[in-house]
Amino acid sequence: MGGDIDVSLDCAGFSKTMSTALEATRAGGKFLRAGKIDVKPLITHRFGFSQAEVEEAFEVSARGRDAIKVMFNL
């Protein structure tokens, strides 16, 4: 710890990301480490991979009103 950041958060859990976050955190700062996040509940839309479906997915994503996470089924 010796950086300028007051609070750092590592959600990846890899040794490199944790050490980078720790290095960036100031002395006396807080380092928060979280486990894996289940993103499945965040997936609001699923699309195939045809040209039309990809275009629709980007349109839905750009509107952003009801899209949290758009997923392509390959």
mmCIF file of the N, C-alpha and C atoms, coordinates in Angstrom:
data_MODEL
# 
_entry.id   MODEL 
# 
loop_
_atom_site.group_PDB 
_atom_site.id 
_atom_site.type_symbol 
_atom_site.label_atom_id 
_atom_site.label_alt_id 
_atom_site.label_comp_id 
_atom_site.label_asym_id 
_atom_site.label_entity_id 
_atom_site.label_seq_id 
_atom_site.pdbx_PDB_ins_code 
_atom_site.Cartn_x 
_atom_site.Cartn_y 
_atom_site.Cartn_z 
_atom_site.occupancy 
_atom_site.B_iso_or_equiv 
_atom_site.pdbx_formal_charge 
_atom_site.auth_seq_id 
_atom_site.auth_comp_id 
_atom_site.auth_asym_id 
_atom_site.auth_atom_id 
_atom_site.pdbx_PDB_model_num 
ATOM 1   N N  . MET A 1 1  ? 0.850   -1.170  0.000   1.00 0.00 ? 1  MET A N  1 
ATOM 2   C CA . MET A 1 1  ? 0.000   0.000   0.000   1.00 0.00 ? 1  MET A CA 1 
ATOM 3   C C  . MET A 1 1  ? 0.899   1.238   0.000   1.00 0.00 ? 1  MET A C  1 
ATOM 4   N N  . GLY A 1 2  ? 0.658   2.084   -0.934  1.00 0.00 ? 2  GLY A N  1 
ATOM 5   C CA . GLY A 1 2  ? 1.481   3.269   -1.034  1.00 0.00 ? 2  GLY A CA 1 
ATOM 6   C C  . GLY A 1 2  ? 1.023   4.211   -2.119  1.00 0.00 ? 2  GLY A C  1 
ATOM 7   N N  . GLY A 1 3  ? -0.124  3.916   -2.705  1.00 0.00 ? 3  GLY A N  1 
ATOM 8   C CA . GLY A 1 3  ? -0.659  4.771   -3.761  1.00 0.00 ? 3  GLY A CA 1 
ATOM 9   C C  . GLY A 1 3  ? -1.480  5.909   -3.186  1.00 0.00 ? 3  GLY A C  1 
ATOM 10  N N  . ASP A 1 4  ? -2.323  6.477   -4.018  1.00 0.00 ? 4  ASP A N  1 
ATOM 11  C CA . ASP A 1 4  ? -3.141  7.625   -3.619  1.00 0.00 ? 4  ASP A CA 1 
ATOM 12  C C  . ASP A 1 4  ? -4.628  7.304   -3.478  1.00 0.00 ? 4  ASP A C  1 
ATOM 13  N N  . ILE A 1 5  ? -5.004  6.071   -3.720  1.00 0.00 ? 5  ILE A N  1 
ATOM 14  C CA . ILE A 1 5  ? -6.414  5.686   -3.723  1.00 0.00 ? 5  ILE A CA 1 
ATOM 15  C C  . ILE A 1 5  ? -6.898  5.436   -2.293  1.00 0.00 ? 5  ILE A C  1 
ATOM 16  N N  . ASP A 1 6  ? -8.054  6.000   -1.948  1.00 0.00 ? 6  ASP A N  1 
ATOM 17  C CA . ASP A 1 6  ? -8.624  5.798   -0.608  1.00 0.00 ? 6  ASP A CA 1 
ATOM 18  C C  . ASP A 1 6  ? -9.231  4.410   -0.454  1.00 0.00 ? 6  ASP A C  1 
ATOM 19  N N  . VAL A 1 7  ? -9.984  3.985   -1.468  1.00 0.00 ? 7  VAL A N  1 
ATOM 20  C CA . VAL A 1 7  ? -10.652 2.688   -1.423  1.00 0.00 ? 7  VAL A CA 1 
ATOM 21  C C  . VAL A 1 7  ? -10.466 2.000   -2.764  1.00 0.00 ? 7  VAL A C  1 
ATOM 22  N N  . SER A 1 8  ? -9.986  0.769   -2.743  1.00 0.00 ? 8  SER A N  1 
ATOM 23  C CA . SER A 1 8  ? -9.878  -0.007  -3.983  1.00 0.00 ? 8  SER A CA 1 
ATOM 24  C C  . SER A 1 8  ? -10.696 -1.282  -3.824  1.00 0.00 ? 8  SER A C  1 
ATOM 25  N N  . LEU A 1 9  ? -11.195 -1.765  -4.939  1.00 0.00 ? 9  LEU A N  1 
ATOM 26  C CA . LEU A 1 9  ? -12.061 -2.935  -4.951  1.00 0.00 ? 9  LEU A CA 1 
ATOM 27  C C  . LEU A 1 9  ? -11.590 -3.884  -6.034  1.00 0.00 ? 9  LEU A C  1 
ATOM 28  N N  . ASP A 1 10 ? -11.343 -5.126  -5.657  1.00 0.00 ? 10 ASP A N  1 
ATOM 29  C CA . ASP A 1 10 ? -10.965 -6.140  -6.641  1.00 0.00 ? 10 ASP A CA 1 
ATOM 30  C C  . ASP A 1 10 ? -12.077 -7.172  -6.721  1.00 0.00 ? 10 ASP A C  1 
ATOM 31  N N  . CYS A 1 11 ? -12.646 -7.304  -7.910  1.00 0.00 ? 11 CYS A N  1 
ATOM 32  C CA . CYS A 1 11 ? -13.720 -8.281  -8.120  1.00 0.00 ? 11 CYS A CA 1 
ATOM 33  C C  . CYS A 1 11 ? -13.255 -9.482  -8.921  1.00 0.00 ? 11 CYS A C  1 
ATOM 34  N N  . ALA A 1 12 ? -12.050 -9.410  -9.491  1.00 0.00 ? 12 ALA A N  1 
ATOM 35  C CA . ALA A 1 12 ? -11.567 -10.489 -10.348 1.00 0.00 ? 12 ALA A CA 1 
ATOM 36  C C  . ALA A 1 12 ? -10.987 -11.637 -9.531  1.00 0.00 ? 12 ALA A C  1 
ATOM 37  N N  . GLY A 1 13 ? -10.279 -11.305 -8.462  1.00 0.00 ? 13 GLY A N  1 
ATOM 38  C CA . GLY A 1 13 ? -9.733  -12.339 -7.601  1.00 0.00 ? 13 GLY A CA 1 
ATOM 39  C C  . GLY A 1 13 ? -8.443  -12.963 -8.083  1.00 0.00 ? 13 GLY A C  1 
ATOM 40  N N  . PHE A 1 14 ? -7.809  -12.385 -9.082  1.00 0.00 ? 14 PHE A N  1 
ATOM 41  C CA . PHE A 1 14 ? -6.523  -12.894 -9.551  1.00 0.00 ? 14 PHE A CA 1 
ATOM 42  C C  . PHE A 1 14 ? -5.410  -12.237 -8.751  1.00 0.00 ? 14 PHE A C  1 
ATOM 43  N N  . SER A 1 15 ? -4.303  -12.941 -8.566  1.00 0.00 ? 15 SER A N  1 
ATOM 44  C CA . SER A 1 15 ? -3.220  -12.383 -7.761  1.00 0.00 ? 15 SER A CA 1 
ATOM 45  C C  . SER A 1 15 ? -2.710  -11.063 -8.333  1.00 0.00 ? 15 SER A C  1 
ATOM 46  N N  . LYS A 1 16 ? -2.628  -10.937 -9.642  1.00 0.00 ? 16 LYS A N  1 
ATOM 47  C CA . LYS A 1 16 ? -2.134  -9.700  -10.258 1.00 0.00 ? 16 LYS A CA 1 
ATOM 48  C C  . LYS A 1 16 ? -3.089  -8.533  -10.007 1.00 0.00 ? 16 LYS A C  1 
ATOM 49  N N  . THR A 1 17 ? -4.385  -8.762  -10.130 1.00 0.00 ? 17 THR A N  1 
ATOM 50  C CA . THR A 1 17 ? -5.331  -7.663  -9.907  1.00 0.00 ? 17 THR A CA 1 
ATOM 51  C C  . THR A 1 17 ? -5.366  -7.263  -8.438  1.00 0.00 ? 17 THR A C  1 
ATOM 52  N N  . MET A 1 18 ? -5.223  -8.238  -7.551  1.00 0.00 ? 18 MET A N  1 
ATOM 53  C CA . MET A 1 18 ? -5.202  -7.911  -6.124  1.00 0.00 ? 18 MET A CA 1 
ATOM 54  C C  . MET A 1 18 ? -3.951  -7.124  -5.762  1.00 0.00 ? 18 MET A C  1 
ATOM 55  N N  . SER A 1 19 ? -2.795  -7.553  -6.273  1.00 0.00 ? 19 SER A N  1 
ATOM 56  C CA . SER A 1 19 ? -1.562  -6.825  -5.949  1.00 0.00 ? 19 SER A CA 1 
ATOM 57  C C  . SER A 1 19 ? -1.580  -5.422  -6.541  1.00 0.00 ? 19 SER A C  1 
ATOM 58  N N  . THR A 1 20 ? -2.137  -5.261  -7.737  1.00 0.00 ? 20 THR A N  1 
ATOM 59  C CA . THR A 1 20 ? -2.245  -3.929  -8.346  1.00 0.00 ? 20 THR A CA 1 
ATOM 60  C C  . THR A 1 20 ? -3.145  -3.030  -7.505  1.00 0.00 ? 20 THR A C  1 
ATOM 61  N N  . ALA A 1 21 ? -4.269  -3.559  -7.056  1.00 0.00 ? 21 ALA A N  1 
ATOM 62  C CA . ALA A 1 21 ? -5.185  -2.781  -6.220  1.00 0.00 ? 21 ALA A CA 1 
ATOM 63  C C  . ALA A 1 21 ? -4.528  -2.399  -4.898  1.00 0.00 ? 21 ALA A C  1 
ATOM 64  N N  . LEU A 1 22 ? -3.802  -3.328  -4.307  1.00 0.00 ? 22 LEU A N  1 
ATOM 65  C CA . LEU A 1 22 ? -3.111  -3.031  -3.052  1.00 0.00 ? 22 LEU A CA 1 
ATOM 66  C C  . LEU A 1 22 ? -2.048  -1.961  -3.242  1.00 0.00 ? 22 LEU A C  1 
ATOM 67  N N  . GLU A 1 23 ? -1.292  -2.052  -4.325  1.00 0.00 ? 23 GLU A N  1 
ATOM 68  C CA . GLU A 1 23 ? -0.251  -1.060  -4.606  1.00 0.00 ? 23 GLU A CA 1 
ATOM 69  C C  . GLU A 1 23 ? -0.851  0.328   -4.822  1.00 0.00 ? 23 GLU A C  1 
ATOM 70  N N  . ALA A 1 24 ? -2.041  0.390   -5.377  1.00 0.00 ? 24 ALA A N  1 
ATOM 71  C CA . ALA A 1 24 ? -2.680  1.672   -5.678  1.00 0.00 ? 24 ALA A CA 1 
ATOM 72  C C  . ALA A 1 24 ? -3.324  2.308   -4.451  1.00 0.00 ? 24 ALA A C  1 
ATOM 73  N N  . THR A 1 25 ? -3.553  1.517   -3.415  1.00 0.00 ? 25 THR A N  1 
ATOM 74  C CA . THR A 1 25 ? -4.247  2.004   -2.226  1.00 0.00 ? 25 THR A CA 1 
ATOM 75  C C  . THR A 1 25 ? -3.280  2.709   -1.280  1.00 0.00 ? 25 THR A C  1 
ATOM 76  N N  . ARG A 1 26 ? -3.700  3.860   -0.772  1.00 0.00 ? 26 ARG A N  1 
ATOM 77  C CA . ARG A 1 26 ? -2.847  4.639   0.138   1.00 0.00 ? 26 ARG A CA 1 
ATOM 78  C C  . ARG A 1 26 ? -2.724  3.925   1.482   1.00 0.00 ? 26 ARG A C  1 
ATOM 79  N N  . ALA A 1 27 ? -1.684  4.274   2.229   1.00 0.00 ? 27 ALA A N  1 
ATOM 80  C CA . ALA A 1 27 ? -1.522  3.755   3.587   1.00 0.00 ? 27 ALA A CA 1 
ATOM 81  C C  . ALA A 1 27 ? -2.732  4.193   4.406   1.00 0.00 ? 27 ALA A C  1 
ATOM 82  N N  . GLY A 1 28 ? -3.344  3.271   5.090   1.00 0.00 ? 28 GLY A N  1 
ATOM 83  C CA . GLY A 1 28 ? -4.543  3.568   5.862   1.00 0.00 ? 28 GLY A CA 1 
ATOM 84  C C  . GLY A 1 28 ? -5.823  3.496   5.045   1.00 0.00 ? 28 GLY A C  1 
ATOM 85  N N  . GLY A 1 29 ? -5.680  3.241   3.739   1.00 0.00 ? 29 GLY A N  1 
ATOM 86  C CA . GLY A 1 29 ? -6.847  3.119   2.875   1.00 0.00 ? 29 GLY A CA 1 
ATOM 87  C C  . GLY A 1 29 ? -7.511  1.766   3.041   1.00 0.00 ? 29 GLY A C  1 
ATOM 88  N N  . LYS A 1 30 ? -8.559  1.546   2.305   1.00 0.00 ? 30 LYS A N  1 
ATOM 89  C CA . LYS A 1 30 ? -9.298  0.288   2.398   1.00 0.00 ? 30 LYS A CA 1 
ATOM 90  C C  . LYS A 1 30 ? -9.192  -0.486  1.098   1.00 0.00 ? 30 LYS A C  1 
ATOM 91  N N  . PHE A 1 31 ? -8.963  -1.779  1.231   1.00 0.00 ? 31 PHE A N  1 
ATOM 92  C CA . PHE A 1 31 ? -8.918  -2.690  0.093   1.00 0.00 ? 31 PHE A CA 1 
ATOM 93  C C  . PHE A 1 31 ? -10.053 -3.683  0.267   1.00 0.00 ? 31 PHE A C  1 
ATOM 94  N N  . LEU A 1 32 ? -10.957 -3.731  -0.703  1.00 0.00 ? 32 LEU A N  1 
ATOM 95  C CA . LEU A 1 32 ? -12.093 -4.640  -0.644  1.00 0.00 ? 32 LEU A CA 1 
ATOM 96  C C  . LEU A 1 32 ? -11.921 -5.711  -1.705  1.00 0.00 ? 32 LEU A C  1 
ATOM 97  N N  . ARG A 1 33 ? -12.110 -6.935  -1.298  1.00 0.00 ? 33 ARG A N  1 
ATOM 98  C CA . ARG A 1 33 ? -11.989 -8.044  -2.236  1.00 0.00 ? 33 ARG A CA 1 
ATOM 99  C C  . ARG A 1 33 ? -13.310 -8.793  -2.247  1.00 0.00 ? 33 ARG A C  1 
ATOM 100 N N  . ALA A 1 34 ? -13.837 -9.006  -3.421  1.00 0.00 ? 34 ALA A N  1 
ATOM 101 C CA . ALA A 1 34 ? -15.106 -9.712  -3.555  1.00 0.00 ? 34 ALA A CA 1 
ATOM 102 C C  . ALA A 1 34 ? -14.886 -11.007 -4.321  1.00 0.00 ? 34 ALA A C  1 
ATOM 103 N N  . GLY A 1 35 ? -15.740 -11.951 -4.079  1.00 0.00 ? 35 GLY A N  1 
ATOM 104 C CA . GLY A 1 35 ? -15.674 -13.198 -4.821  1.00 0.00 ? 35 GLY A CA 1 
ATOM 105 C C  . GLY A 1 35 ? -16.315 -13.042 -6.184  1.00 0.00 ? 35 GLY A C  1 
ATOM 106 N N  . LYS A 1 36 ? -16.530 -14.157 -6.833  1.00 0.00 ? 36 LYS A N  1 
ATOM 107 C CA . LYS A 1 36 ? -17.173 -14.117 -8.146  1.00 0.00 ? 36 LYS A CA 1 
ATOM 108 C C  . LYS A 1 36 ? -18.575 -13.534 -8.025  1.00 0.00 ? 36 LYS A C  1 
ATOM 109 N N  . ILE A 1 37 ? -18.927 -12.771 -9.023  1.00 0.00 ? 37 ILE A N  1 
ATOM 110 C CA . ILE A 1 37 ? -20.270 -12.208 -9.070  1.00 0.00 ? 37 ILE A CA 1 
ATOM 111 C C  . ILE A 1 37 ? -21.093 -13.025 -10.058 1.00 0.00 ? 37 ILE A C  1 
ATOM 112 N N  . ASP A 1 38 ? -22.256 -13.471 -9.637  1.00 0.00 ? 38 ASP A N  1 
ATOM 113 C CA . ASP A 1 38 ? -23.146 -14.215 -10.527 1.00 0.00 ? 38 ASP A CA 1 
ATOM 114 C C  . ASP A 1 38 ? -23.867 -13.215 -11.428 1.00 0.00 ? 38 ASP A C  1 
ATOM 115 N N  . VAL A 1 39 ? -23.466 -13.161 -12.698 1.00 0.00 ? 39 VAL A N  1 
ATOM 116 C CA . VAL A 1 39 ? -24.046 -12.183 -13.620 1.00 0.00 ? 39 VAL A CA 1 
ATOM 117 C C  . VAL A 1 39 ? -25.326 -12.685 -14.288 1.00 0.00 ? 39 VAL A C  1 
ATOM 118 N N  . LYS A 1 40 ? -25.666 -13.938 -14.101 1.00 0.00 ? 40 LYS A N  1 
ATOM 119 C CA . LYS A 1 40 ? -26.854 -14.483 -14.765 1.00 0.00 ? 40 LYS A CA 1 
ATOM 120 C C  . LYS A 1 40 ? -28.127 -13.682 -14.484 1.00 0.00 ? 40 LYS A C  1 
ATOM 121 N N  . PRO A 1 41 ? -28.362 -13.244 -13.249 1.00 0.00 ? 41 PRO A N  1 
ATOM 122 C CA . PRO A 1 41 ? -29.577 -12.448 -13.011 1.00 0.00 ? 41 PRO A CA 1 
ATOM 123 C C  . PRO A 1 41 ? -29.558 -11.089 -13.713 1.00 0.00 ? 41 PRO A C  1 
ATOM 124 N N  . LEU A 1 42 ? -28.391 -10.641 -14.144 1.00 0.00 ? 42 LEU A N  1 
ATOM 125 C CA . LEU A 1 42 ? -28.282 -9.345  -14.814 1.00 0.00 ? 42 LEU A CA 1 
ATOM 126 C C  . LEU A 1 42 ? -28.573 -9.423  -16.307 1.00 0.00 ? 42 LEU A C  1 
ATOM 127 N N  . ILE A 1 43 ? -28.594 -10.640 -16.869 1.00 0.00 ? 43 ILE A N  1 
ATOM 128 C CA . ILE A 1 43 ? -28.837 -10.804 -18.302 1.00 0.00 ? 43 ILE A CA 1 
ATOM 129 C C  . ILE A 1 43 ? -30.314 -10.541 -18.575 1.00 0.00 ? 43 ILE A C  1 
ATOM 130 N N  . THR A 1 44 ? -30.577 -9.455  -19.284 1.00 0.00 ? 44 THR A N  1 
ATOM 131 C CA . THR A 1 44 ? -31.958 -9.068  -19.557 1.00 0.00 ? 44 THR A CA 1 
ATOM 132 C C  . THR A 1 44 ? -32.409 -9.446  -20.958 1.00 0.00 ? 44 THR A C  1 
ATOM 133 N N  . HIS A 1 45 ? -31.471 -9.655  -21.867 1.00 0.00 ? 45 HIS A N  1 
ATOM 134 C CA . HIS A 1 45 ? -31.803 -9.970  -23.257 1.00 0.00 ? 45 HIS A CA 1 
ATOM 135 C C  . HIS A 1 45 ? -30.815 -10.999 -23.800 1.00 0.00 ? 45 HIS A C  1 
ATOM 136 N N  . ARG A 1 46 ? -31.334 -11.930 -24.590 1.00 0.00 ? 46 ARG A N  1 
ATOM 137 C CA . ARG A 1 46 ? -30.496 -12.934 -25.261 1.00 0.00 ? 46 ARG A CA 1 
ATOM 138 C C  . ARG A 1 46 ? -30.806 -12.897 -26.750 1.00 0.00 ? 46 ARG A C  1 
ATOM 139 N N  . PHE A 1 47 ? -29.763 -12.982 -27.550 1.00 0.00 ? 47 PHE A N  1 
ATOM 140 C CA . PHE A 1 47 ? -29.913 -12.931 -29.000 1.00 0.00 ? 47 PHE A CA 1 
ATOM 141 C C  . PHE A 1 47 ? -29.064 -14.009 -29.645 1.00 0.00 ? 47 PHE A C  1 
ATOM 142 N N  . GLY A 1 48 ? -29.496 -14.432 -30.827 1.00 0.00 ? 48 GLY A N  1 
ATOM 143 C CA . GLY A 1 48 ? -28.692 -15.313 -31.650 1.00 0.00 ? 48 GLY A CA 1 
ATOM 144 C C  . GLY A 1 48 ? -27.586 -14.507 -32.313 1.00 0.00 ? 48 GLY A C  1 
ATOM 145 N N  . PHE A 1 49 ? -26.921 -15.122 -33.271 1.00 0.00 ? 49 PHE A N  1 
ATOM 146 C CA . PHE A 1 49 ? -25.771 -14.451 -33.870 1.00 0.00 ? 49 PHE A CA 1 
ATOM 147 C C  . PHE A 1 49 ? -25.963 -14.165 -35.352 1.00 0.00 ? 49 PHE A C  1 
ATOM 148 N N  . SER A 1 50 ? -27.212 -14.127 -35.810 1.00 0.00 ? 50 SER A N  1 
ATOM 149 C CA . SER A 1 50 ? -27.452 -13.747 -37.206 1.00 0.00 ? 50 SER A CA 1 
ATOM 150 C C  . SER A 1 50 ? -27.263 -12.238 -37.335 1.00 0.00 ? 50 SER A C  1 
ATOM 151 N N  . GLN A 1 51 ? -27.113 -11.756 -38.549 1.00 0.00 ? 51 GLN A N  1 
ATOM 152 C CA . GLN A 1 51 ? -26.917 -10.319 -38.781 1.00 0.00 ? 51 GLN A CA 1 
ATOM 153 C C  . GLN A 1 51 ? -28.062 -9.499  -38.184 1.00 0.00 ? 51 GLN A C  1 
ATOM 154 N N  . ALA A 1 52 ? -29.294 -9.951  -38.423 1.00 0.00 ? 52 ALA A N  1 
ATOM 155 C CA . ALA A 1 52 ? -30.468 -9.224  -37.922 1.00 0.00 ? 52 ALA A CA 1 
ATOM 156 C C  . ALA A 1 52 ? -30.503 -9.201  -36.395 1.00 0.00 ? 52 ALA A C  1 
ATOM 157 N N  . GLU A 1 53 ? -30.173 -10.336 -35.773 1.00 0.00 ? 53 GLU A N  1 
ATOM 158 C CA . GLU A 1 53 ? -30.199 -10.402 -34.309 1.00 0.00 ? 53 GLU A CA 1 
ATOM 159 C C  . GLU A 1 53 ? -29.094 -9.555  -33.680 1.00 0.00 ? 53 GLU A C  1 
ATOM 160 N N  . VAL A 1 54 ? -27.935 -9.536  -34.307 1.00 0.00 ? 54 VAL A N  1 
ATOM 161 C CA . VAL A 1 54 ? -26.834 -8.704  -33.806 1.00 0.00 ? 54 VAL A CA 1 
ATOM 162 C C  . VAL A 1 54 ? -27.223 -7.230  -33.883 1.00 0.00 ? 54 VAL A C  1 
ATOM 163 N N  . GLU A 1 55 ? -27.819 -6.830  -34.997 1.00 0.00 ? 55 GLU A N  1 
ATOM 164 C CA . GLU A 1 55 ? -28.261 -5.439  -35.139 1.00 0.00 ? 55 GLU A CA 1 
ATOM 165 C C  . GLU A 1 55 ? -29.314 -5.090  -34.088 1.00 0.00 ? 55 GLU A C  1 
ATOM 166 N N  . GLU A 1 56 ? -30.253 -6.007  -33.873 1.00 0.00 ? 56 GLU A N  1 
ATOM 167 C CA . GLU A 1 56 ? -31.286 -5.770  -32.866 1.00 0.00 ? 56 GLU A CA 1 
ATOM 168 C C  . GLU A 1 56 ? -30.671 -5.664  -31.466 1.00 0.00 ? 56 GLU A C  1 
ATOM 169 N N  . ALA A 1 57 ? -29.700 -6.516  -31.180 1.00 0.00 ? 57 ALA A N  1 
ATOM 170 C CA . ALA A 1 57 ? -29.039 -6.483  -29.873 1.00 0.00 ? 57 ALA A CA 1 
ATOM 171 C C  . ALA A 1 57 ? -28.359 -5.143  -29.630 1.00 0.00 ? 57 ALA A C  1 
ATOM 172 N N  . PHE A 1 58 ? -27.698 -4.620  -30.653 1.00 0.00 ? 58 PHE A N  1 
ATOM 173 C CA . PHE A 1 58 ? -27.037 -3.329  -30.499 1.00 0.00 ? 58 PHE A CA 1 
ATOM 174 C C  . PHE A 1 58 ? -28.051 -2.198  -30.333 1.00 0.00 ? 58 PHE A C  1 
ATOM 175 N N  . GLU A 1 59 ? -29.177 -2.309  -31.020 1.00 0.00 ? 59 GLU A N  1 
ATOM 176 C CA . GLU A 1 59 ? -30.227 -1.296  -30.869 1.00 0.00 ? 59 GLU A CA 1 
ATOM 177 C C  . GLU A 1 59 ? -30.799 -1.316  -29.452 1.00 0.00 ? 59 GLU A C  1 
ATOM 178 N N  . VAL A 1 60 ? -31.071 -2.507  -28.945 1.00 0.00 ? 60 VAL A N  1 
ATOM 179 C CA . VAL A 1 60 ? -31.597 -2.650  -27.584 1.00 0.00 ? 60 VAL A CA 1 
ATOM 180 C C  . VAL A 1 60 ? -30.588 -2.108  -26.577 1.00 0.00 ? 60 VAL A C  1 
ATOM 181 N N  . SER A 1 61 ? -29.343 -2.459  -26.775 1.00 0.00 ? 61 SER A N  1 
ATOM 182 C CA . SER A 1 61 ? -28.293 -2.006  -25.868 1.00 0.00 ? 61 SER A CA 1 
ATOM 183 C C  . SER A 1 61 ? -28.128 -0.491  -25.905 1.00 0.00 ? 61 SER A C  1 
ATOM 184 N N  . ALA A 1 62 ? -28.220 0.094   -27.091 1.00 0.00 ? 62 ALA A N  1 
ATOM 185 C CA . ALA A 1 62 ? -28.056 1.547   -27.242 1.00 0.00 ? 62 ALA A CA 1 
ATOM 186 C C  . ALA A 1 62 ? -29.202 2.308   -26.582 1.00 0.00 ? 62 ALA A C  1 
ATOM 187 N N  . ARG A 1 63 ? -30.410 1.745   -26.638 1.00 0.00 ? 63 ARG A N  1 
ATOM 188 C CA . ARG A 1 63 ? -31.553 2.400   -25.984 1.00 0.00 ? 63 ARG A CA 1 
ATOM 189 C C  . ARG A 1 63 ? -31.330 2.457   -24.482 1.00 0.00 ? 63 ARG A C  1 
ATOM 190 N N  . GLY A 1 64 ? -30.835 1.353   -23.941 1.00 0.00 ? 64 GLY A N  1 
ATOM 191 C CA . GLY A 1 64 ? -30.443 1.300   -22.546 1.00 0.00 ? 64 GLY A CA 1 
ATOM 192 C C  . GLY A 1 64 ? -31.535 1.370   -21.504 1.00 0.00 ? 64 GLY A C  1 
ATOM 193 N N  . ARG A 1 65 ? -32.747 1.593   -21.896 1.00 0.00 ? 65 ARG A N  1 
ATOM 194 C CA . ARG A 1 65 ? -33.821 1.753   -20.904 1.00 0.00 ? 65 ARG A CA 1 
ATOM 195 C C  . ARG A 1 65 ? -34.060 0.489   -20.090 1.00 0.00 ? 65 ARG A C  1 
ATOM 196 N N  . ASP A 1 66 ? -34.174 -0.622  -20.756 1.00 0.00 ? 66 ASP A N  1 
ATOM 197 C CA . ASP A 1 66 ? -34.491 -1.858  -20.052 1.00 0.00 ? 66 ASP A CA 1 
ATOM 198 C C  . ASP A 1 66 ? -33.422 -2.929  -20.240 1.00 0.00 ? 66 ASP A C  1 
ATOM 199 N N  . ALA A 1 67 ? -32.291 -2.554  -20.790 1.00 0.00 ? 67 ALA A N  1 
ATOM 200 C CA . ALA A 1 67 ? -31.213 -3.510  -21.027 1.00 0.00 ? 67 ALA A CA 1 
ATOM 201 C C  . ALA A 1 67 ? -30.112 -3.313  -19.995 1.00 0.00 ? 67 ALA A C  1 
ATOM 202 N N  . ILE A 1 68 ? -29.869 -4.334  -19.218 1.00 0.00 ? 68 ILE A N  1 
ATOM 203 C CA . ILE A 1 68 ? -28.748 -4.296  -18.282 1.00 0.00 ? 68 ILE A CA 1 
ATOM 204 C C  . ILE A 1 68 ? -27.567 -5.014  -18.917 1.00 0.00 ? 68 ILE A C  1 
ATOM 205 N N  . LYS A 1 69 ? -27.799 -6.255  -19.337 1.00 0.00 ? 69 LYS A N  1 
ATOM 206 C CA . LYS A 1 69 ? -26.737 -7.047  -19.954 1.00 0.00 ? 69 LYS A CA 1 
ATOM 207 C C  . LYS A 1 69 ? -27.340 -7.805  -21.127 1.00 0.00 ? 69 LYS A C  1 
ATOM 208 N N  . VAL A 1 70 ? -26.744 -7.620  -22.287 1.00 0.00 ? 70 VAL A N  1 
ATOM 209 C CA . VAL A 1 70 ? -27.189 -8.290  -23.508 1.00 0.00 ? 70 VAL A CA 1 
ATOM 210 C C  . VAL A 1 70 ? -26.221 -9.427  -23.794 1.00 0.00 ? 70 VAL A C  1 
ATOM 211 N N  . MET A 1 71 ? -26.755 -10.597 -24.101 1.00 0.00 ? 71 MET A N  1 
ATOM 212 C CA . MET A 1 71 ? -25.919 -11.776 -24.323 1.00 0.00 ? 71 MET A CA 1 
ATOM 213 C C  . MET A 1 71 ? -26.208 -12.374 -25.692 1.00 0.00 ? 71 MET A C  1 
ATOM 214 N N  . PHE A 1 72 ? -25.150 -12.850 -26.348 1.00 0.00 ? 72 PHE A N  1 
ATOM 215 C CA . PHE A 1 72 ? -25.288 -13.550 -27.623 1.00 0.00 ? 72 PHE A CA 1 
ATOM 216 C C  . PHE A 1 72 ? -25.154 -15.042 -27.386 1.00 0.00 ? 72 PHE A C  1 
ATOM 217 N N  . ASN A 1 73 ? -26.089 -15.812 -27.926 1.00 0.00 ? 73 ASN A N  1 
ATOM 218 C CA . ASN A 1 73 ? -26.008 -17.268 -27.882 1.00 0.00 ? 73 ASN A CA 1 
ATOM 219 C C  . ASN A 1 73 ? -25.307 -17.728 -29.147 1.00 0.00 ? 73 ASN A C  1 
ATOM 220 N N  . LEU A 1 74 ? -24.138 -18.287 -28.995 1.00 0.00 ? 74 LEU A N  1 
ATOM 221 C CA . LEU A 1 74 ? -23.373 -18.751 -30.163 1.00 0.00 ? 74 LEU A CA 1 
ATOM 222 C C  . LEU A 1 74 ? -23.610 -20.208 -30.422 1.00 0.00 ? 74 LEU A C  1 
# 
